[in-house]
Amino acid sequence: MTDRLSNRTLGGLPEAVRVPTYDRDRVRPGIVHLGVGAFHRAHQAVYVDNILADDPSWGIVGASLRRPDTRDALAPQDDLYTVVARDQNGDQCRVIGSMTRVLQADEDRAGLMTALTAADTRIVSLTVTEKGYCHDPATGTLLPDHPDIVHDLANPEAPKSAPGLLVAALAERRRLGRAPFTVLSCDNLPANGSTARGVVIGLAHLMDPPLADWIEAQVAFPATMIDRIVPATTDADRETVAAAIGVTDAWPVVTEPFSQWVIEDRFANGRPRFEDAGVQMVADVAPFEEMKLRMLNGSHSTLAYLGYLAGFETVSAAIGDPALRALVKRLMTDEVTPTLSVSGIDLPGYRDALIARFDNPALKHRTYQIAMDGSQKLPQRLLGTIRDRLAAGASFTCLALGVAGWMRYVTGVDESGARIDVQDPLAPRLRSIHEAVGDDPPALARAYLAVEEVFGTDLAANAEFTSMIERHLSSLYRHGVKATVQSLVA
């Protein structure tokens, strides 16, 4: 049987594999991370790994909020795992040692609360996805009737949600007289710092108004922009990694060479020297965040819905289609770029670099994966840009086609008549709308636009926007994705 990646086997890995150069026995946790998934392990945990040789007080305690997979895979490996940076030139393997342990919240809530309230814990970071904030994406405010929030209000000692865990931990730190931690959101949502602040303080107000006042005065919620494409790990990836490093790794992460992290430099209780690890520490993240959400994520979602419907399994296959490639380039050039103002950034160069990243054939980033949770993503990725274009009296036809592609996708049936397993918090409601309305594109478009959690009330009332969505959705039904896109970019 092949040996498992672990502290014991670390020294015997091939020379080409980069391994931690610091003494892991000296690493102490200073960060607790909620939502230990592939993205965190390929992004923030790598940056932290870069600083531990100089300051070992910033190790990470990870917490899985829903499933035990990550804990179960990493525990036998001393929480080591491999990050593979992959492109057409091959793989570069690196073992990451910044995770000190992973907890499963449902099974060890006491252990998680102990970590969250420890005096040495100075930062709590999050990658819980948009839906983990239990908020209304259209307004950014807490949803008091969200099932997890209802549970947490009734059971404050055993919270389920990320906001509930943060409020409970901050309440205990206040009771103990300990300094608060900084809440560092690393999720793709607009103004992620202020969104995290709003849901945490909003929940605290419902539970304990004086606590809410203390959090408002004492806790920092810096905004961030994060960027790295991280597809889901496959069994083939595990086999490739095992062959490259000579031992079994149950939970490697495959990603692209590119990585970016921009952080608002505002912390309540100290921070690592992130800048030494390549992080951009800035006074205002908003321009960078908007650039990324609108250019990269907006294009990604457009490619995901249209590409999946057209039969393209991966992003690289979708961008390889000349018409889809032209659509994405036009979307970024003509409709997104005019809404942005980012000092020191060459936006045409950024656009071309994004297309090159999408075109990476070695990174099997599935369109189905990107298409998940679209009702939570559309407001940030496409609809904000559309609102700006409407206000300016400017064109938004490519953006609108992305929205229509989402509507066609969430019906749950693709162009060939095959079922789509739509993964979305609103999937049952979206499916019932389709079942009630049927395949009548104008009526279906109007019914979906009435979903205020996604579109608010303004877009459904805008005749220009509604008319364009109806036309695009009708064309997708009548002619299919490829012909519709071709007619748009011809």
C-alpha positions in Angstrom: 0.0 0.0 0.0 1.3 3.5 -0.9 2.2 5.7 2.0 0.0 8.6 2.9 1.1 12.2 2.8 2.0 13.2 6.4 4.7 14.8 8.6 6.5 11.5 8.6 6.6 11.2 4.8 7.2 14.9 4.0 10.9 14.6 4.0 10.9 11.9 1.4 9.0 13.7 -1.4 10.7 14.3 -4.7 12.9 17.4 -4.9 10.6 19.0 -7.5 7.8 19.1 -4.9 7.9 22.3 -2.8 7.4 21.6 0.9 7.1 23.7 4.1 10.5 25.1 5.1 9.3 26.0 8.6 9.0 23.8 11.7 5.3 22.8 11.8 5.7 22.0 15.5 6.2 25.7 16.2 3.1 26.8 14.3 0.3 28.1 16.6 -3.2 29.0 15.4 -4.0 32.7 15.0 -6.7 32.3 12.4 -9.9 30.3 12.4 -11.4 29.8 8.9 -15.1 29.0 8.5 -15.9 27.0 5.3 -12.8 25.0 4.5 -13.3 24.2 0.8 -11.0 23.8 -2.2 -10.9 27.6 -2.8 -9.6 28.4 0.7 -7.0 25.7 0.6 -5.8 26.9 -2.8 -5.8 30.6 -2.0 -5.8 32.0 1.6 -4.0 29.0 3.1 -1.3 29.3 0.6 -0.6 32.9 1.4 -0.5 32.1 5.1 1.9 29.2 4.3 4.2 31.8 2.8 4.5 33.8 6.0 4.9 31.0 8.7 8.6 30.8 8.4 8.9 34.4 9.6 5.9 34.3 12.0 4.6 30.9 13.1 1.8 32.5 15.2 -0.7 32.6 12.3 -1.5 29.0 11.7 -5.1 28.1 10.6 -7.8 26.1 12.4 -10.3 25.2 9.7 -14.0 24.5 10.3 -16.3 22.7 7.9 -19.8 23.9 8.6 -21.8 21.2 6.8 -19.8 18.1 5.7 -17.0 16.2 7.3 -15.2 15.3 4.1 -12.3 17.7 4.4 -11.6 16.9 8.1 -11.8 13.1 7.4 -9.4 13.4 4.4 -6.9 15.7 6.1 -6.7 14.3 9.6 -4.7 11.2 8.7 -2.4 13.4 6.7 -1.5 15.7 9.7 -3.6 18.3 7.8 -1.1 18.5 5.0 -2.3 18.6 1.3 -1.0 19.3 -2.1 -1.8 22.3 -4.2 -1.2 21.7 -7.9 -0.7 24.8 -10.2 -1.7 23.5 -13.6 -1.4 24.9 -17.1 -0.5 23.8 -20.6 3.2 23.7 -19.5 2.5 21.0 -16.8 2.0 20.7 -13.1 3.8 22.4 -10.2 3.2 20.6 -6.9 3.5 22.2 -3.5 2.6 20.8 -0.1 0.8 23.3 2.2 1.3 23.0 6.0 -0.6 26.1 7.3 -3.6 24.1 8.5 -3.1 22.9 12.0 -6.4 21.0 12.2 -9.9 20.9 10.8 -13.1 20.8 12.9 -16.5 19.7 11.8 -19.0 22.2 13.3 -21.9 19.9 13.8 -19.9 17.2 15.5 -17.5 19.4 17.6 -19.3 22.6 18.2 -17.6 23.0 21.6 -14.1 22.6 20.0 -15.0 25.2 17.4 -16.2 27.7 20.0 -13.0 27.1 22.0 -11.0 27.9 18.9 -13.1 31.0 18.1 -12.8 32.4 21.6 -9.1 31.6 22.2 -7.0 34.6 23.1 -4.6 33.8 20.2 -7.3 33.8 17.6 -7.1 37.3 16.1 -8.7 36.7 12.7 -11.8 34.7 11.7 -12.0 34.4 7.9 -14.8 33.0 5.8 -15.5 31.3 2.5 -19.0 30.1 3.0 -20.3 31.2 -0.4 -23.0 33.8 -1.0 -25.8 31.7 0.5 -23.8 31.3 3.8 -24.5 34.9 4.8 -28.2 34.2 5.1 -28.9 37.6 3.5 -30.9 39.1 0.7 -28.5 39.4 -2.3 -30.6 42.3 -3.7 -30.2 44.4 -0.5 -27.3 42.8 1.4 -29.4 42.7 4.6 -29.9 39.7 7.0 -33.0 37.6 6.3 -34.5 37.1 9.8 -36.8 34.3 8.4 -33.9 32.3 6.9 -34.2 28.8 8.4 -30.7 28.9 9.8 -31.3 32.3 11.4 -34.6 31.2 12.8 -32.8 28.2 14.3 -30.0 30.4 15.7 -32.4 32.8 17.3 -34.1 29.9 19.0 -30.8 28.1 19.9 -28.2 30.8 20.4 -26.0 28.3 22.3 -25.9 26.0 19.3 -25.8 28.1 16.2 -25.8 26.6 12.7 -25.1 29.6 10.5 -21.8 31.5 10.0 -23.4 34.7 11.3 -24.7 32.8 14.3 -21.3 31.3 15.0 -19.6 34.7 14.8 -22.2 36.4 17.1 -21.9 33.6 19.7 -18.1 33.7 19.6 -18.0 37.5 19.9 -20.5 37.4 22.8 -18.3 34.9 24.7 -15.1 36.9 24.0 -16.9 40.0 25.3 -18.0 38.1 28.4 -14.4 36.9 29.0 -13.0 40.3 28.5 -11.0 39.2 25.5 -10.2 41.4 22.5 -12.4 40.8 19.5 -11.2 39.1 16.4 -11.3 40.6 12.9 -13.9 39.1 10.6 -12.3 38.7 7.2 -14.8 37.7 4.5 -13.2 36.1 1.4 -16.3 35.4 -0.5 -17.3 36.7 -3.9 -20.0 39.2 -3.1 -20.1 42.9 -3.3 -18.7 44.8 -0.4 -18.1 41.5 1.4 -16.7 43.3 4.5 -19.8 45.5 5.0 -22.1 42.6 4.1 -20.5 40.5 6.8 -20.7 43.4 9.2 -24.3 44.0 8.4 -25.5 40.4 8.9 -23.4 39.9 12.1 -24.6 43.2 13.7 -28.1 42.6 12.4 -28.3 39.2 14.1 -26.7 40.5 17.3 -29.3 43.3 17.4 -32.0 40.6 17.3 -30.3 38.6 20.1 -28.6 41.2 22.4 -28.6 44.9 21.4 -25.7 45.9 23.8 -23.6 43.2 22.2 -24.5 44.6 18.8 -23.3 48.0 19.9 -20.0 46.5 21.2 -19.5 44.6 17.9 -20.2 47.8 15.9 -17.6 49.7 17.9 -14.9 47.1 18.3 -14.9 44.6 15.5 -13.2 45.2 12.1 -14.8 43.8 8.9 -12.3 44.6 6.1 -13.3 44.1 2.5 -11.3 41.7 0.3 -11.0 40.8 -3.3 -9.9 37.2 -4.0 -9.1 35.6 -7.4 -8.0 32.2 -8.3 -9.8 29.6 -10.4 -10.2 26.3 -8.5 -12.1 23.5 -10.1 -13.5 20.6 -8.1 -10.9 17.8 -7.4 -11.4 14.6 -9.3 -10.2 11.0 -8.7 -8.0 11.5 -11.8 -6.4 14.5 -10.0 -5.7 12.3 -7.0 -4.0 9.7 -9.1 -1.9 12.3 -10.9 -0.8 13.9 -7.6 0.1 10.5 -6.1 2.3 9.7 -9.1 4.0 13.1 -8.8 4.7 13.2 -5.1 5.1 9.5 -4.5 2.5 9.2 -1.7 -1.3 9.2 -1.5 -3.0 12.6 -0.9 -6.7 12.1 -0.4 -7.6 15.8 -0.8 -5.3 17.7 -3.1 -6.4 20.9 -4.8 -5.8 21.7 -8.5 -5.7 25.3 -9.6 -4.2 27.8 -12.0 -0.8 29.5 -11.5 -2.5 32.9 -11.2 -3.5 34.1 -7.7 -4.6 37.5 -6.4 -5.7 38.8 -3.0 -6.5 42.4 -2.2 -7.3 43.4 1.4 -8.5 46.6 3.0 -5.9 47.3 5.6 -8.2 47.6 8.7 -7.8 45.0 11.5 -9.0 45.0 15.1 -6.4 42.9 16.8 -3.2 42.6 14.7 -2.6 40.8 11.4 0.2 38.9 9.6 2.5 40.7 7.2 0.3 39.7 4.3 2.2 42.1 2.0 5.3 39.9 2.4 3.3 37.0 0.9 2.2 39.0 -2.2 -1.1 40.4 -0.9 -2.1 43.9 -2.0 -3.0 45.9 1.2 -5.0 48.9 0.2 -7.2 51.6 1.6 -10.2 50.8 -0.7 -10.9 47.4 -2.2 -14.1 48.4 -3.9 -12.6 49.2 -7.4 -10.7 45.9 -7.5 -13.7 44.0 -6.3 -16.0 45.5 -8.8 -13.5 44.9 -11.6 -13.2 41.2 -10.7 -16.9 40.6 -10.1 -18.0 42.2 -13.3 -15.1 41.2 -15.6 -14.1 37.7 -14.4 -17.2 36.5 -12.6 -19.7 38.1 -14.9 -18.0 36.5 -17.9 -17.6 33.2 -16.1 -21.3 33.0 -15.3 -22.3 33.9 -18.8 -20.0 31.2 -20.2 -21.3 28.7 -17.7 -25.0 29.0 -18.5 -24.6 29.4 -22.3 -21.8 27.0 -22.5 -23.5 24.3 -20.5 -26.7 24.6 -22.5 -24.6 24.4 -25.7 -23.0 21.2 -24.6 -19.6 22.4 -23.4 -18.5 20.7 -20.2 -15.6 23.0 -19.4 -14.8 26.7 -19.5 -11.9 26.1 -21.8 -14.2 24.2 -24.3 -16.8 27.0 -24.1 -14.3 29.8 -24.7 -12.8 27.7 -27.5 -16.1 28.3 -29.4 -15.4 31.3 -31.6 -18.8 32.9 -31.1 -18.8 32.5 -27.3 -15.3 33.9 -27.3 -16.4 36.9 -29.3 -19.4 37.4 -27.0 -17.3 37.4 -23.8 -14.7 39.8 -25.3 -17.5 42.1 -26.4 -19.2 41.8 -23.0 -16.1 42.9 -21.2 -14.9 45.5 -23.7 -18.1 47.3 -24.7 -20.4 46.8 -21.7 -18.3 46.2 -18.5 -15.1 48.2 -18.9 -17.0 51.6 -19.3 -18.5 51.0 -15.8 -15.1 50.6 -14.1 -12.5 52.9 -12.8 -9.5 51.1 -11.2 -6.3 53.1 -10.7 -3.1 51.5 -12.0 -5.0 48.7 -13.9 -4.8 48.2 -17.7 -8.3 47.0 -18.2 -7.8 45.8 -21.8 -4.8 43.9 -20.6 -6.8 42.5 -17.7 -9.5 41.4 -20.1 -7.0 39.6 -22.4 -5.4 37.9 -19.4 -8.8 36.7 -18.3 -9.6 35.2 -21.7 -6.2 33.5 -21.6 -7.0 32.0 -18.2 -10.4 30.8 -19.4 -8.5 29.2 -22.3 -6.3 27.1 -20.1 -7.0 23.5 -21.4 -5.2 21.8 -18.5 -7.7 23.3 -16.0 -10.9 21.3 -16.3 -13.2 23.9 -14.7 -16.7 22.6 -15.3 -19.4 24.9 -16.5 -21.8 23.0 -14.2 -19.7 24.0 -11.1 -19.7 27.7 -12.0 -23.5 27.6 -12.7 -24.3 26.6 -9.1 -26.1 29.1 -6.9 -26.9 31.5 -9.7 -29.7 33.2 -7.9 -27.1 34.4 -5.3 -24.5 35.4 -7.9 -26.5 37.2 -10.6 -27.0 40.4 -8.6 -23.3 40.9 -8.2 -22.0 39.5 -11.4 -24.4 40.8 -14.0 -27.3 42.8 -12.7 -25.2 45.6 -11.1 -23.5 46.2 -14.4 -26.8 46.2 -16.2 -28.3 48.8 -13.8 -25.3 51.1 -14.5 -25.7 50.6 -18.2 -29.4 51.4 -18.0 -28.7 54.5 -16.0 -26.2 55.6 -18.6 -28.5 54.9 -21.5 -25.9 52.5 -22.8 -26.2 49.0 -24.4 -26.3 45.8 -22.3 -27.3 43.2 -24.8 -24.4 40.8 -24.0 -25.0 41.0 -20.3 -28.7 40.4 -20.8 -28.0 37.3 -22.8 -26.1 36.0 -19.8 -29.2 36.6 -17.7 -31.4 34.9 -20.2 -29.0 32.0 -20.3 -29.5 31.6 -16.5 -33.3 31.6 -17.0 -33.1 28.9 -19.6 -30.7 26.9 -17.4 -32.8 27.0 -14.3 -35.8 25.5 -16.0 -33.9 22.3 -15.4 -34.0 21.0 -19.0 -31.2 21.6 -21.5 -31.4 22.0 -25.3 -31.4 18.3 -25.9 -34.2 17.7 -23.4 -32.0 16.2 -20.8 -32.6 17.1 -17.1 -30.3 19.5 -15.4 -29.7 19.0 -11.7 -29.9 22.7 -10.8 -28.0 23.4 -7.6 -29.4 26.7 -6.2 -31.1 27.8 -2.9 -34.1 28.9 -5.0 -34.2 25.8 -7.2 -37.6 24.4 -6.0 -39.2 27.8 -6.5 -37.6 28.4 -9.9 -38.7 24.9 -11.0 -42.2 25.5 -9.9 -42.3 28.7 -11.8 -41.3 26.9 -15.0 -43.9 24.1 -14.3 -46.6 26.8 -13.9 -45.7 28.9 -16.9 -44.3 26.3 -19.2 -42.0 26.9 -22.2 -43.5 30.3 -23.1 -40.4 32.5 -23.2 -42.0 35.9 -22.7 -44.2 34.7 -19.9 -41.4 32.7 -18.3 -39.1 35.8 -18.5 -41.6 37.9 -16.7 -42.2 35.3 -14.1 -38.5 34.9 -13.3 -38.1 38.7 -13.2 -40.7 38.8 -10.5 -38.4 37.0 -8.2 -37.4 40.0 -6.1 -34.7 38.2 -4.2 -32.7 38.2 -7.4 -34.0 41.1 -9.5 -35.3 43.5 -6.9 -38.3 45.5 -8.1 -36.7 48.0 -10.5 -35.6 45.7 -13.3 -38.9 44.0 -13.7 -40.5 47.5 -14.0 -38.0 48.5 -16.7 -39.5 48.0 -20.1 -36.2 48.1 -22.0 -34.6 45.4 -19.8 -37.7 43.2 -19.8 -38.1 43.4 -23.5 -34.5 42.5 -24.2 -34.7 39.5 -21.8 -37.8 38.3 -23.4 -36.2 38.5 -26.9 -33.1 36.7 -25.8 -34.9 33.9 -24.0 -37.2 33.5 -27.0 -34.2 33.1 -29.2 -32.5 30.6 -26.9 -35.7 28.5 -27.0 -36.3 28.9 -30.7 -32.8 28.8 -32.2 -30.5 27.5 -29.4 -27.4 29.0 -27.8 -25.0 28.7 -30.7 -27.3 30.4 -33.3 -28.4 33.1 -30.8 -24.8 34.0 -29.8 -23.6 33.9 -33.5 -26.4 36.3 -34.5 -25.4 38.7 -31.7 -21.6 38.8 -32.5 -21.8 38.5 -36.3 
